[in-house]
Amino acid sequence: MFSRKSGRRPVGGPRTGPENQPAESPKTTPGAPGVSTGGSDGGYNAGIAVFSYIVGGIIVWSLIGWGLDNLWGTRWIVLAGALLGAAGGFYLSHMHGLTSNRISAGDGNAARGPSQDEEQ
């Protein structure tokens, strides 16, 4: 900020104004769409998200394949588009962490392999 009288920046003293206010902390976003952070409906919401990724991928890439089939006079690109969309949906679900196996609180150590008993 410049002083009106001298045209120079004032030396010392606290600076006020919007440019000197601390920046707001960035807003955090949840990990994956459809997955609740509280864990109450995580399984159902994750299943719906996986389903929507896969079906959405199939629909979008099938339409792209259908358009290319009409443009080029072929008949097989729509099938390739559907397969590509399904594979892309699985890939997105996996990368968003929706297909991981989660151990619930009641499982204990049963799913972790053989026990490590102490020698007696």
Biopython code that builds the backbone (N, CA, C, O; Angstrom):
import numpy as np
from Bio.PDB.StructureBuilder import StructureBuilder

atoms = [
    (1, "MET", "N", (0.831, -1.170, 0.000)),
    (1, "MET", "CA", (0.000, 0.000, 0.000)),
    (1, "MET", "C", (0.874, 1.230, 0.000)),
    (1, "MET", "O", (1.897, 1.280, 0.682)),
    (2, "PHE", "N", (0.476, 2.196, -0.749)),
    (2, "PHE", "CA", (1.220, 3.444, -0.848)),
    (2, "PHE", "C", (0.517, 4.520, -0.041)),
    (2, "PHE", "O", (-0.710, 4.557, 0.057)),
    (3, "SER", "N", (1.319, 5.380, 0.525)),
    (3, "SER", "CA", (0.780, 6.507, 1.256)),
    (3, "SER", "C", (0.304, 7.551, 0.254)),
    (3, "SER", "O", (0.956, 7.768, -0.768)),
    (4, "ARG", "N", (-0.801, 8.188, 0.527)),
    (4, "ARG", "CA", (-1.335, 9.204, -0.397)),
    (4, "ARG", "C", (-0.456, 10.454, -0.429)),
    (4, "ARG", "O", (-0.334, 11.105, -1.467)),
    (5, "LYS", "N", (0.144, 10.781, 0.693)),
    (5, "LYS", "CA", (0.921, 12.014, 0.763)),
    (5, "LYS", "C", (2.251, 11.901, 0.022)),
    (5, "LYS", "O", (2.556, 12.734, -0.831)),
    (6, "SER", "N", (3.033, 10.891, 0.335)),
    (6, "SER", "CA", (4.369, 10.822, -0.241)),
    (6, "SER", "C", (4.439, 9.880, -1.451)),
    (6, "SER", "O", (5.394, 9.950, -2.224)),
    (7, "GLY", "N", (3.464, 9.021, -1.622)),
    (7, "GLY", "CA", (3.497, 8.084, -2.736)),
    (7, "GLY", "C", (4.409, 6.899, -2.471)),
    (7, "GLY", "O", (4.608, 6.056, -3.346)),
    (8, "ARG", "N", (4.967, 6.832, -1.258)),
    (8, "ARG", "CA", (5.829, 5.717, -0.908)),
    (8, "ARG", "C", (5.130, 4.811, 0.096)),
    (8, "ARG", "O", (4.176, 5.200, 0.770)),
    (9, "ARG", "N", (5.630, 3.622, 0.165)),
    (9, "ARG", "CA", (5.080, 2.646, 1.093)),
    (9, "ARG", "C", (5.480, 3.024, 2.517)),
    (9, "ARG", "O", (6.644, 3.349, 2.750)),
    (10, "PRO", "N", (4.549, 2.992, 3.480)),
    (10, "PRO", "CA", (4.904, 3.322, 4.858)),
    (10, "PRO", "C", (5.836, 2.259, 5.441)),
    (10, "PRO", "O", (5.734, 1.077, 5.116)),
    (11, "VAL", "N", (6.728, 2.698, 6.293)),
    (11, "VAL", "CA", (7.690, 1.795, 6.911)),
    (11, "VAL", "C", (7.178, 1.432, 8.288)),
    (11, "VAL", "O", (6.761, 2.300, 9.055)),
    (12, "GLY", "N", (7.211, 0.128, 8.602)),
    (12, "GLY", "CA", (6.834, -0.336, 9.926)),
    (12, "GLY", "C", (5.332, -0.287, 10.145)),
    (12, "GLY", "O", (4.567, 0.151, 9.286)),
    (13, "GLY", "N", (4.938, -0.750, 11.317)),
    (13, "GLY", "CA", (3.535, -0.747, 11.694)),
    (13, "GLY", "C", (2.784, -1.924, 11.084)),
    (13, "GLY", "O", (3.186, -2.488, 10.067)),
    (14, "PRO", "N", (1.704, -2.269, 11.723)),
    (14, "PRO", "CA", (0.922, -3.402, 11.213)),
    (14, "PRO", "C", (0.204, -3.031, 9.913)),
    (14, "PRO", "O", (-0.308, -1.922, 9.765)),
    (15, "ARG", "N", (0.179, -3.939, 9.021)),
    (15, "ARG", "CA", (-0.511, -3.727, 7.746)),
    (15, "ARG", "C", (-1.872, -4.401, 7.820)),
    (15, "ARG", "O", (-2.004, -5.540, 8.268)),
    (16, "THR", "N", (-2.850, -3.684, 7.379)),
    (16, "THR", "CA", (-4.194, -4.228, 7.364)),
    (16, "THR", "C", (-4.725, -4.179, 5.954)),
    (16, "THR", "O", (-4.201, -3.462, 5.101)),
    (17, "GLY", "N", (-5.750, -4.936, 5.720)),
    (17, "GLY", "CA", (-6.351, -4.959, 4.399)),
    (17, "GLY", "C", (-6.495, -6.394, 3.911)),
    (17, "GLY", "O", (-5.909, -7.312, 4.486)),
    (18, "PRO", "N", (-7.263, -6.585, 2.867)),
    (18, "PRO", "CA", (-7.523, -7.948, 2.406)),
    (18, "PRO", "C", (-6.279, -8.657, 1.881)),
    (18, "PRO", "O", (-6.199, -9.883, 1.955)),
    (19, "GLU", "N", (-5.302, -7.911, 1.349)),
    (19, "GLU", "CA", (-4.111, -8.563, 0.810)),
    (19, "GLU", "C", (-3.176, -9.044, 1.912)),
    (19, "GLU", "O", (-2.281, -9.846, 1.649)),
    (20, "ASN", "N", (-3.367, -8.568, 3.145)),
    (20, "ASN", "CA", (-2.500, -8.956, 4.239)),
    (20, "ASN", "C", (-3.162, -9.933, 5.202)),
    (20, "ASN", "O", (-2.564, -10.291, 6.217)),
    (21, "GLN", "N", (-4.360, -10.364, 4.913)),
    (21, "GLN", "CA", (-5.053, -11.322, 5.760)),
    (21, "GLN", "C", (-4.503, -12.716, 5.478)),
    (21, "GLN", "O", (-4.098, -12.993, 4.349)),
    (22, "PRO", "N", (-4.478, -13.601, 6.473)),
    (22, "PRO", "CA", (-3.991, -14.960, 6.225)),
    (22, "PRO", "C", (-4.928, -15.694, 5.258)),
    (22, "PRO", "O", (-6.147, -15.520, 5.286)),
    (23, "ALA", "N", (-4.331, -16.499, 4.426)),
    (23, "ALA", "CA", (-5.118, -17.243, 3.441)),
    (23, "ALA", "C", (-5.952, -18.301, 4.146)),
    (23, "ALA", "O", (-5.546, -18.855, 5.168)),
    (24, "GLU", "N", (-7.112, -18.568, 3.589)),
    (24, "GLU", "CA", (-7.963, -19.596, 4.160)),
    (24, "GLU", "C", (-7.325, -20.948, 3.909)),
    (24, "GLU", "O", (-6.660, -21.163, 2.895)),
    (25, "SER", "N", (-7.539, -21.854, 4.851)),
    (25, "SER", "CA", (-6.999, -23.202, 4.646)),
    (25, "SER", "C", (-7.768, -23.872, 3.511)),
    (25, "SER", "O", (-8.966, -23.637, 3.352)),
    (26, "PRO", "N", (-7.093, -24.700, 2.725)),
    (26, "PRO", "CA", (-7.777, -25.341, 1.606)),
    (26, "PRO", "C", (-8.846, -26.296, 2.106)),
    (26, "PRO", "O", (-8.693, -26.940, 3.144)),
    (27, "LYS", "N", (-9.915, -26.375, 1.359)),
    (27, "LYS", "CA", (-11.005, -27.258, 1.729)),
    (27, "LYS", "C", (-10.631, -28.685, 1.357)),
    (27, "LYS", "O", (-10.085, -28.942, 0.284)),
    (28, "THR", "N", (-10.931, -29.597, 2.253)),
    (28, "THR", "CA", (-10.616, -30.995, 1.973)),
    (28, "THR", "C", (-11.811, -31.645, 1.299)),
    (28, "THR", "O", (-12.964, -31.309, 1.568)),
    (29, "THR", "N", (-11.507, -32.578, 0.421)),
    (29, "THR", "CA", (-12.558, -33.316, -0.256)),
    (29, "THR", "C", (-12.499, -34.764, 0.162)),
    (29, "THR", "O", (-11.424, -35.270, 0.482)),
    (30, "PRO", "N", (-13.623, -35.441, 0.167)),
    (30, "PRO", "CA", (-13.608, -36.851, 0.538)),
    (30, "PRO", "C", (-12.843, -37.672, -0.480)),
    (30, "PRO", "O", (-12.659, -37.233, -1.615)),
    (31, "GLY", "N", (-12.395, -38.859, -0.093)),
    (31, "GLY", "CA", (-11.571, -39.694, -0.956)),
    (31, "GLY", "C", (-12.248, -40.107, -2.245)),
    (31, "GLY", "O", (-11.726, -39.827, -3.325)),
    (32, "ALA", "N", (-13.377, -40.754, -2.169)),
    (32, "ALA", "CA", (-14.044, -41.243, -3.365)),
    (32, "ALA", "C", (-15.504, -40.842, -3.329)),
    (32, "ALA", "O", (-16.105, -40.806, -2.255)),
    (33, "PRO", "N", (-16.080, -40.545, -4.464)),
    (33, "PRO", "CA", (-17.493, -40.187, -4.473)),
    (33, "PRO", "C", (-18.348, -41.364, -4.058)),
    (33, "PRO", "O", (-18.114, -42.493, -4.490)),
    (34, "GLY", "N", (-19.329, -41.105, -3.229)),
    (34, "GLY", "CA", (-20.246, -42.156, -2.819)),
    (34, "GLY", "C", (-19.814, -42.921, -1.591)),
    (34, "GLY", "O", (-20.553, -43.794, -1.136)),
    (35, "VAL", "N", (-18.662, -42.638, -1.036)),
    (35, "VAL", "CA", (-18.193, -43.352, 0.140)),
    (35, "VAL", "C", (-18.270, -42.413, 1.327)),
    (35, "VAL", "O", (-17.668, -41.340, 1.320)),
    (36, "SER", "N", (-19.014, -42.820, 2.350)),
    (36, "SER", "CA", (-19.164, -41.965, 3.513)),
    (36, "SER", "C", (-17.938, -42.082, 4.399)),
    (36, "SER", "O", (-17.346, -43.156, 4.507)),
    (37, "THR", "N", (-17.555, -40.985, 5.031)),
    (37, "THR", "CA", (-16.384, -40.990, 5.895)),
    (37, "THR", "C", (-16.701, -41.618, 7.244)),
    (37, "THR", "O", (-15.801, -42.131, 7.910)),
    (38, "GLY", "N", (-17.954, -41.587, 7.656)),
    (38, "GLY", "CA", (-18.322, -42.175, 8.929)),
    (38, "GLY", "C", (-18.367, -43.689, 8.900)),
    (38, "GLY", "O", (-18.317, -44.320, 9.956)),
    (39, "GLY", "N", (-18.459, -44.282, 7.741)),
    (39, "GLY", "CA", (-18.480, -45.727, 7.612)),
    (39, "GLY", "C", (-19.846, -46.339, 7.831)),
    (39, "GLY", "O", (-19.961, -47.564, 7.857)),
    (40, "SER", "N", (-20.907, -45.523, 7.994)),
    (40, "SER", "CA", (-22.212, -46.084, 8.271)),
    (40, "SER", "C", (-22.826, -46.768, 7.058)),
    (40, "SER", "O", (-23.382, -47.858, 7.186)),
    (41, "ASP", "N", (-22.737, -46.151, 5.885)),
    (41, "ASP", "CA", (-23.283, -46.733, 4.671)),
    (41, "ASP", "C", (-22.203, -46.945, 3.622)),
    (41, "ASP", "O", (-22.500, -46.931, 2.427)),
    (42, "GLY", "N", (-20.974, -47.140, 4.034)),
    (42, "GLY", "CA", (-19.858, -47.235, 3.117)),
    (42, "GLY", "C", (-19.985, -48.346, 2.106)),
    (42, "GLY", "O", (-19.650, -48.151, 0.937)),
    (43, "GLY", "N", (-20.467, -49.530, 2.526)),
    (43, "GLY", "CA", (-20.576, -50.650, 1.603)),
    (43, "GLY", "C", (-21.616, -50.415, 0.532)),
    (43, "GLY", "O", (-21.362, -50.667, -0.646)),
    (44, "TYR", "N", (-22.770, -49.943, 0.917)),
    (44, "TYR", "CA", (-23.835, -49.688, -0.048)),
    (44, "TYR", "C", (-23.451, -48.569, -1.003)),
    (44, "TYR", "O", (-23.623, -48.701, -2.215)),
    (45, "ASN", "N", (-22.937, -47.475, -0.473)),
    (45, "ASN", "CA", (-22.554, -46.344, -1.308)),
    (45, "ASN", "C", (-21.405, -46.688, -2.240)),
    (45, "ASN", "O", (-21.386, -46.245, -3.389)),
    (46, "ALA", "N", (-20.447, -47.473, -1.759)),
    (46, "ALA", "CA", (-19.337, -47.889, -2.606)),
    (46, "ALA", "C", (-19.840, -48.792, -3.720)),
    (46, "ALA", "O", (-19.354, -48.712, -4.849)),
    (47, "GLY", "N", (-20.801, -49.647, -3.420)),
    (47, "GLY", "CA", (-21.369, -50.522, -4.452)),
    (47, "GLY", "C", (-22.098, -49.731, -5.524)),
    (47, "GLY", "O", (-21.982, -50.032, -6.712)),
    (48, "ILE", "N", (-22.837, -48.736, -5.113)),
    (48, "ILE", "CA", (-23.533, -47.885, -6.083)),
    (48, "ILE", "C", (-22.526, -47.107, -6.929)),
    (48, "ILE", "O", (-22.731, -46.937, -8.130)),
    (49, "ALA", "N", (-21.444, -46.636, -6.315)),
    (49, "ALA", "CA", (-20.419, -45.902, -7.060)),
    (49, "ALA", "C", (-19.737, -46.809, -8.081)),
    (49, "ALA", "O", (-19.509, -46.393, -9.217)),
    (50, "VAL", "N", (-19.407, -48.048, -7.693)),
    (50, "VAL", "CA", (-18.792, -49.001, -8.627)),
    (50, "VAL", "C", (-19.747, -49.283, -9.780)),
    (50, "VAL", "O", (-19.341, -49.286, -10.942)),
    (51, "PHE", "N", (-21.009, -49.518, -9.460)),
    (51, "PHE", "CA", (-22.013, -49.790, -10.489)),
    (51, "PHE", "C", (-22.137, -48.619, -11.458)),
    (51, "PHE", "O", (-22.215, -48.819, -12.670)),
    (52, "SER", "N", (-22.155, -47.409, -10.931)),
    (52, "SER", "CA", (-22.312, -46.243, -11.807)),
    (52, "SER", "C", (-21.080, -46.011, -12.669)),
    (52, "SER", "O", (-21.207, -45.593, -13.821)),
    (53, "TYR", "N", (-19.885, -46.274, -12.134)),
    (53, "TYR", "CA", (-18.675, -46.164, -12.947)),
    (53, "TYR", "C", (-18.721, -47.152, -14.118)),
    (53, "TYR", "O", (-18.440, -46.785, -15.259)),
    (54, "ILE", "N", (-19.069, -48.382, -13.828)),
    (54, "ILE", "CA", (-19.051, -49.412, -14.872)),
    (54, "ILE", "C", (-20.140, -49.171, -15.894)),
    (54, "ILE", "O", (-19.864, -49.177, -17.093)),
    (55, "VAL", "N", (-21.370, -48.960, -15.457)),
    (55, "VAL", "CA", (-22.479, -48.746, -16.391)),
    (55, "VAL", "C", (-22.290, -47.443, -17.157)),
    (55, "VAL", "O", (-22.550, -47.381, -18.358)),
    (56, "GLY", "N", (-21.844, -46.416, -16.472)),
    (56, "GLY", "CA", (-21.588, -45.147, -17.162)),
    (56, "GLY", "C", (-20.501, -45.284, -18.212)),
    (56, "GLY", "O", (-20.621, -44.732, -19.305)),
    (57, "GLY", "N", (-19.442, -46.013, -17.893)),
    (57, "GLY", "CA", (-18.381, -46.239, -18.864)),
    (57, "GLY", "C", (-18.871, -47.009, -20.072)),
    (57, "GLY", "O", (-18.522, -46.685, -21.208)),
    (58, "ILE", "N", (-19.682, -48.030, -19.829)),
    (58, "ILE", "CA", (-20.221, -48.823, -20.938)),
    (58, "ILE", "C", (-21.091, -47.952, -21.832)),
    (58, "ILE", "O", (-20.973, -48.009, -23.056)),
    (59, "ILE", "N", (-21.954, -47.156, -21.239)),
    (59, "ILE", "CA", (-22.868, -46.321, -22.033)),
    (59, "ILE", "C", (-22.089, -45.280, -22.844)),
    (59, "ILE", "O", (-22.318, -45.128, -24.044)),
    (60, "VAL", "N", (-21.184, -44.574, -22.196)),
    (60, "VAL", "CA", (-20.448, -43.509, -22.886)),
    (60, "VAL", "C", (-19.594, -44.064, -24.008)),
    (60, "VAL", "O", (-19.645, -43.555, -25.127)),
    (61, "TRP", "N", (-18.809, -45.098, -23.733)),
    (61, "TRP", "CA", (-17.917, -45.626, -24.756)),
    (61, "TRP", "C", (-18.663, -46.403, -25.834)),
    (61, "TRP", "O", (-18.190, -46.492, -26.967)),
    (62, "SER", "N", (-19.825, -46.967, -25.497)),
    (62, "SER", "CA", (-20.640, -47.590, -26.546)),
    (62, "SER", "C", (-21.194, -46.539, -27.501)),
    (62, "SER", "O", (-21.243, -46.758, -28.711)),
    (63, "LEU", "N", (-21.609, -45.407, -26.959)),
    (63, "LEU", "CA", (-22.095, -44.332, -27.825)),
    (63, "LEU", "C", (-20.981, -43.781, -28.712)),
    (63, "LEU", "O", (-21.209, -43.463, -29.879)),
    (64, "ILE", "N", (-19.792, -43.672, -28.160)),
    (64, "ILE", "CA", (-18.658, -43.230, -28.978)),
    (64, "ILE", "C", (-18.387, -44.251, -30.075)),
    (64, "ILE", "O", (-18.163, -43.883, -31.229)),
    (65, "GLY", "N", (-18.408, -45.545, -29.716)),
    (65, "GLY", "CA", (-18.209, -46.592, -30.711)),
    (65, "GLY", "C", (-19.301, -46.616, -31.757)),
    (65, "GLY", "O", (-19.029, -46.850, -32.935)),
    (66, "TRP", "N", (-20.537, -46.377, -31.342)),
    (66, "TRP", "CA", (-21.656, -46.350, -32.293)),
    (66, "TRP", "C", (-21.473, -45.195, -33.285)),
    (66, "TRP", "O", (-21.712, -45.351, -34.482)),
    (67, "GLY", "N", (-21.052, -44.050, -32.778)),
    (67, "GLY", "CA", (-20.807, -42.908, -33.665)),
    (67, "GLY", "C", (-19.678, -43.185, -34.646)),
    (67, "GLY", "O", (-19.773, -42.832, -35.821)),
    (68, "LEU", "N", (-18.616, -43.811, -34.173)),
    (68, "LEU", "CA", (-17.519, -44.163, -35.078)),
    (68, "LEU", "C", (-17.938, -45.231, -36.086)),
    (68, "LEU", "O", (-17.505, -45.203, -37.238)),
    (69, "ASP", "N", (-18.779, -46.173, -35.655)),
    (69, "ASP", "CA", (-19.304, -47.185, -36.590)),
    (69, "ASP", "C", (-20.098, -46.522, -37.705)),
    (69, "ASP", "O", (-19.935, -46.870, -38.875)),
    (70, "ASN", "N", (-20.944, -45.581, -37.357)),
    (70, "ASN", "CA", (-21.732, -44.887, -38.379)),
    (70, "ASN", "C", (-20.845, -44.036, -39.287)),
    (70, "ASN", "O", (-21.110, -43.915, -40.483)),
    (71, "LEU", "N", (-19.813, -43.459, -38.727)),
    (71, "LEU", "CA", (-18.919, -42.608, -39.494)),
    (71, "LEU", "C", (-18.069, -43.419, -40.475)),
    (71, "LEU", "O", (-17.889, -43.019, -41.625)),
    (72, "TRP", "N", (-17.557, -44.543, -40.020)),
    (72, "TRP", "CA", (-16.643, -45.338, -40.839)),
    (72, "TRP", "C", (-17.300, -46.524, -41.533)),
    (72, "TRP", "O", (-16.649, -47.192, -42.336)),
    (73, "GLY", "N", (-18.567, -46.805, -41.250)),
    (73, "GLY", "CA", (-19.269, -47.916, -41.900)),
    (73, "GLY", "C", (-18.867, -49.279, -41.375)),
    (73, "GLY", "O", (-18.926, -50.258, -42.118)),
    (74, "THR", "N", (-18.462, -49.372, -40.123)),
    (74, "THR", "CA", (-18.102, -50.668, -39.531)),
    (74, "THR", "C", (-19.208, -51.109, -38.590)),
    (74, "THR", "O", (-20.198, -50.400, -38.407)),
    (75, "ARG", "N", (-19.033, -52.304, -37.981)),
    (75, "ARG", "CA", (-20.047, -52.800, -37.054)),
    (75, "ARG", "C", (-19.453, -53.311, -35.754)),
    (75, "ARG", "O", (-20.206, -53.784, -34.902)),
    (76, "TRP", "N", (-18.160, -53.241, -35.558)),
    (76, "TRP", "CA", (-17.543, -53.850, -34.390)),
    (76, "TRP", "C", (-17.029, -52.843, -33.361)),
    (76, "TRP", "O", (-16.700, -53.240, -32.244)),
    (77, "ILE", "N", (-16.951, -51.605, -33.687)),
    (77, "ILE", "CA", (-16.359, -50.619, -32.768)),
    (77, "ILE", "C", (-17.271, -50.384, -31.561)),
    (77, "ILE", "O", (-16.777, -50.055, -30.482)),
    (78, "VAL", "N", (-18.574, -50.543, -31.713)),
    (78, "VAL", "CA", (-19.483, -50.370, -30.582)),
    (78, "VAL", "C", (-19.206, -51.429, -29.517)),
    (78, "VAL", "O", (-19.274, -51.138, -28.323)),
    (79, "LEU", "N", (-18.892, -52.659, -29.940)),
    (79, "LEU", "CA", (-18.561, -53.710, -28.978)),
    (79, "LEU", "C", (-17.229, -53.410, -28.286)),
    (79, "LEU", "O", (-17.099, -53.577, -27.074)),
    (80, "ALA", "N", (-16.253, -52.970, -29.060)),
    (80, "ALA", "CA", (-14.966, -52.600, -28.474)),
    (80, "ALA", "C", (-15.138, -51.438, -27.491)),
    (80, "ALA", "O", (-14.480, -51.397, -26.452)),
    (81, "GLY", "N", (-16.023, -50.496, -27.822)),
    (81, "GLY", "CA", (-16.285, -49.375, -26.920)),
    (81, "GLY", "C", (-16.931, -49.829, -25.620)),
    (81, "GLY", "O", (-16.604, -49.316, -24.550)),
    (82, "ALA", "N", (-17.856, -50.800, -25.708)),
    (82, "ALA", "CA", (-18.494, -51.313, -24.499)),
    (82, "ALA", "C", (-17.484, -52.021, -23.604)),
    (82, "ALA", "O", (-17.507, -51.850, -22.385)),
    (83, "LEU", "N", (-16.604, -52.810, -24.198)),
    (83, "LEU", "CA", (-15.582, -53.501, -23.415)),
    (83, "LEU", "C", (-14.589, -52.504, -22.804)),
    (83, "LEU", "O", (-14.178, -52.654, -21.654)),
    (84, "LEU", "N", (-14.218, -51.506, -23.570)),
    (84, "LEU", "CA", (-13.321, -50.469, -23.065)),
    (84, "LEU", "C", (-13.983, -49.700, -21.907)),
    (84, "LEU", "O", (-13.322, -49.374, -20.920)),
    (85, "GLY", "N", (-15.279, -49.415, -22.031)),
    (85, "GLY", "CA", (-15.992, -48.710, -20.963)),
    (85, "GLY", "C", (-16.083, -49.522, -19.689)),
    (85, "GLY", "O", (-15.937, -48.980, -18.593)),
    (86, "ALA", "N", (-16.327, -50.841, -19.825)),
    (86, "ALA", "CA", (-16.381, -51.698, -18.641)),
    (86, "ALA", "C", (-15.017, -51.770, -17.965)),
    (86, "ALA", "O", (-14.916, -51.681, -16.741)),
    (87, "ALA", "N", (-13.965, -51.933, -18.772)),
    (87, "ALA", "CA", (-12.614, -51.988, -18.211)),
    (87, "ALA", "C", (-12.249, -50.657, -17.548)),
    (87, "ALA", "O", (-11.624, -50.642, -16.488)),
    (88, "GLY", "N", (-12.634, -49.558, -18.162)),
    (88, "GLY", "CA", (-12.368, -48.247, -17.568)),
    (88, "GLY", "C", (-13.125, -48.041, -16.269)),
    (88, "GLY", "O", (-12.598, -47.436, -15.336)),
    (89, "GLY", "N", (-14.368, -48.542, -16.193)),
    (89, "GLY", "CA", (-15.137, -48.444, -14.956)),
    (89, "GLY", "C", (-14.513, -49.236, -13.824)),
    (89, "GLY", "O", (-14.445, -48.761, -12.690)),
    (90, "PHE", "N", (-14.048, -50.465, -14.130)),
    (90, "PHE", "CA", (-13.355, -51.259, -13.123)),
    (90, "PHE", "C", (-12.076, -50.555, -12.673)),
    (90, "PHE", "O", (-11.761, -50.519, -11.484)),
    (91, "TYR", "N", (-11.348, -49.999, -13.633)),
    (91, "TYR", "CA", (-10.103, -49.304, -13.311)),
    (91, "TYR", "C", (-10.370, -48.104, -12.395)),
    (91, "TYR", "O", (-9.676, -47.927, -11.394)),
    (92, "LEU", "N", (-11.365, -47.284, -12.727)),
    (92, "LEU", "CA", (-11.686, -46.127, -11.885)),
    (92, "LEU", "C", (-12.130, -46.550, -10.487)),
    (92, "LEU", "O", (-11.756, -45.917, -9.500)),
    (93, "SER", "N", (-12.928, -47.622, -10.397)),
    (93, "SER", "CA", (-13.372, -48.103, -9.090)),
    (93, "SER", "C", (-12.185, -48.543, -8.247)),
    (93, "SER", "O", (-12.112, -48.262, -7.051)),
    (94, "HIS", "N", (-11.261, -49.236, -8.896)),
    (94, "HIS", "CA", (-10.083, -49.703, -8.167)),
    (94, "HIS", "C", (-9.200, -48.527, -7.739)),
    (94, "HIS", "O", (-8.705, -48.503, -6.613)),
    (95, "MET", "N", (-9.004, -47.565, -8.624)),
    (95, "MET", "CA", (-8.136, -46.443, -8.292)),
    (95, "MET", "C", (-8.746, -45.533, -7.218)),
    (95, "MET", "O", (-8.010, -44.852, -6.503)),
    (96, "HIS", "N", (-10.047, -45.513, -7.098)),
    (96, "HIS", "CA", (-10.705, -44.723, -6.051)),
    (96, "HIS", "C", (-10.818, -45.508, -4.747)),
    (96, "HIS", "O", (-11.354, -45.000, -3.762)),
    (97, "GLY", "N", (-10.322, -46.731, -4.732)),
    (97, "GLY", "CA", (-10.341, -47.525, -3.512)),
    (97, "GLY", "C", (-11.682, -48.109, -3.174)),
    (97, "GLY", "O", (-11.936, -48.415, -2.009)),
    (98, "LEU", "N", (-12.557, -48.277, -4.149)),
    (98, "LEU", "CA", (-13.895, -48.782, -3.873)),
    (98, "LEU", "C", (-13.958, -50.298, -3.902)),
    (98, "LEU", "O", (-14.954, -50.872, -3.464)),
    (99, "THR", "N", (-12.928, -50.963, -4.403)),
    (99, "THR", "CA", (-12.966, -52.418, -4.517)),
    (99, "THR", "C", (-12.077, -53.105, -3.494)),
    (99, "THR", "O", (-11.874, -54.316, -3.578)),
    (100, "SER", "N", (-11.544, -52.368, -2.536)),
    (100, "SER", "CA", (-10.649, -52.976, -1.550)),
    (100, "SER", "C", (-11.456, -53.748, -0.522)),
    (100, "SER", "O", (-12.600, -53.407, -0.220)),
    (101, "ASN", "N", (-10.840, -54.795, 0.010)),
    (101, "ASN", "CA", (-11.477, -55.575, 1.066)),
    (101, "ASN", "C", (-11.188, -54.913, 2.395)),
    (101, "ASN", "O", (-10.031, -54.698, 2.757)),
    (102, "ARG", "N", (-12.228, -54.596, 3.106)),
    (102, "ARG", "CA", (-12.063, -53.962, 4.410)),
    (102, "ARG", "C", (-12.412, -54.974, 5.485)),
    (102, "ARG", "O", (-13.378, -55.726, 5.352)),
    (103, "ILE", "N", (-11.622, -54.991, 6.552)),
    (103, "ILE", "CA", (-11.874, -55.901, 7.661)),
    (103, "ILE", "C", (-12.737, -55.168, 8.668)),
    (103, "ILE", "O", (-12.369, -54.090, 9.137)),
    (104, "SER", "N", (-13.882, -55.744, 9.004)),
    (104, "SER", "CA", (-14.764, -55.091, 9.973)),
    (104, "SER", "C", (-14.236, -55.323, 11.378)),
    (104, "SER", "O", (-13.336, -56.138, 11.585)),
    (105, "ALA", "N", (-14.790, -54.613, 12.333)),
    (105, "ALA", "CA", (-14.301, -54.666, 13.708)),
    (105, "ALA", "C", (-14.496, -56.034, 14.336)),
    (105, "ALA", "O", (-13.716, -56.404, 15.214)),
    (106, "GLY", "N", (-15.492, -56.799, 13.935)),
    (106, "GLY", "CA", (-15.770, -58.100, 14.530)),
    (106, "GLY", "C", (-14.915, -59.228, 13.996)),
    (106, "GLY", "O", (-14.967, -60.328, 14.546)),
    (107, "ASP", "N", (-14.129, -59.013, 12.951)),
    (107, "ASP", "CA", (-13.360, -60.098, 12.355)),
    (107, "ASP", "C", (-12.128, -60.474, 13.170)),
    (107, "ASP", "O", (-11.716, -61.634, 13.145)),
    (108, "GLY", "N", (-11.550, -59.562, 13.869)),
    (108, "GLY", "CA", (-10.355, -59.847, 14.636)),
    (108, "GLY", "C", (-9.194, -60.224, 13.736)),
    (108, "GLY", "O", (-8.956, -59.575, 12.718)),
    (109, "ASN", "N", (-8.475, -61.265, 14.107)),
    (109, "ASN", "CA", (-7.315, -61.699, 13.341)),
    (109, "ASN", "C", (-7.629, -62.894, 12.454)),
    (109, "ASN", "O", (-6.708, -63.451, 11.856)),
    (110, "ALA", "N", (-8.859, -63.306, 12.341)),
    (110, "ALA", "CA", (-9.204, -64.528, 11.615)),
    (110, "ALA", "C", (-8.835, -64.459, 10.143)),
    (110, "ALA", "O", (-8.469, -65.481, 9.561)),
    (111, "ALA", "N", (-8.918, -63.306, 9.530)),
    (111, "ALA", "CA", (-8.659, -63.205, 8.101)),
    (111, "ALA", "C", (-7.196, -62.913, 7.784)),
    (111, "ALA", "O", (-6.853, -62.723, 6.617)),
    (112, "ARG", "N", (-6.343, -62.874, 8.770)),
    (112, "ARG", "CA", (-4.961, -62.473, 8.543)),
    (112, "ARG", "C", (-3.999, -63.638, 8.405)),
    (112, "ARG", "O", (-2.795, -63.403, 8.299)),
    (113, "GLY", "N", (-4.451, -64.856, 8.400)),
    (113, "GLY", "CA", (-3.565, -65.988, 8.214)),
    (113, "GLY", "C", (-3.401, -66.795, 9.473)),
    (113, "GLY", "O", (-4.121, -66.592, 10.450)),
    (114, "PRO", "N", (-2.441, -67.724, 9.452)),
    (114, "PRO", "CA", (-2.266, -68.604, 10.614)),
    (114, "PRO", "C", (-1.806, -67.833, 11.836)),
    (114, "PRO", "O", (-1.148, -66.798, 11.728)),
    (115, "SER", "N", (-2.160, -68.352, 12.992)),
    (115, "SER", "CA", (-1.790, -67.662, 14.235)),
    (115, "SER", "C", (-0.329, -67.890, 14.537)),
    (115, "SER", "O", (0.261, -68.877, 14.097)),
    (116, "GLN", "N", (0.245, -66.991, 15.276)),
    (116, "GLN", "CA", (1.647, -67.086, 15.690)),
    (116, "GLN", "C", (1.650, -67.389, 17.194)),
    (116, "GLN", "O", (1.858, -66.497, 18.016)),
    (117, "ASP", "N", (1.418, -68.646, 17.533)),
    (117, "ASP", "CA", (1.378, -69.043, 18.958)),
    (117, "ASP", "C", (2.771, -69.042, 19.553)),
    (117, "ASP", "O", (3.764, -69.309, 18.876)),
    (118, "GLU", "N", (2.814, -68.737, 20.827)),
    (118, "GLU", "CA", (4.087, -68.767, 21.519)),
    (118, "GLU", "C", (4.466, -70.203, 21.816)),
    (118, "GLU", "O", (3.591, -71.046, 22.014)),
    (119, "GLU", "N", (5.764, -70.497, 21.851)),
    (119, "GLU", "CA", (6.220, -71.843, 22.214)),
    (119, "GLU", "C", (6.137, -71.994, 23.706)),
    (119, "GLU", "O", (6.476, -71.081, 24.460)),
    (120, "GLN", "N", (5.672, -73.183, 24.140)),
    (120, "GLN", "CA", (5.526, -73.410, 25.572)),
    (120, "GLN", "C", (6.512, -74.393, 26.060)),
    (120, "GLN", "O", (6.534, -74.707, 27.250)),
]
sb = StructureBuilder()
sb.init_structure("model")
sb.init_model(0)
sb.init_chain("A")
sb.init_seg("    ")
for serial, (resi, resn, name, xyz) in enumerate(atoms, 1):
    if name == "N":
        sb.init_residue(resn, " ", resi, " ")
    sb.init_atom(name, np.array(xyz, "f"), 0.0, 1.0, " ", f" {name:<3s}", serial, name[0])
structure = sb.get_structure()
